[in-house]
């Protein structure tokens, strides 16, 4: 079975989470040793993966119901909408100049 490809939203949210959480954790923890920085980086990657996996995937498109809204309880058919159109403006007739 083929693994589904990540969407653009998943990549964007995951990457942004990794970058921002790494920056925030390094500032807040004050880690300066290699082990501390590696621990912060691994935890930021795990958090980014978690965020990317929880972004909802677009599902199959469902057809939109045509007709009345669900809450309309009227039994009579809706009246058609009539548009009022202004009569066309007539241009004055121009005489052709004799040449």
Beta strands, then each sheet from edge to edge (+ up, - down):
end
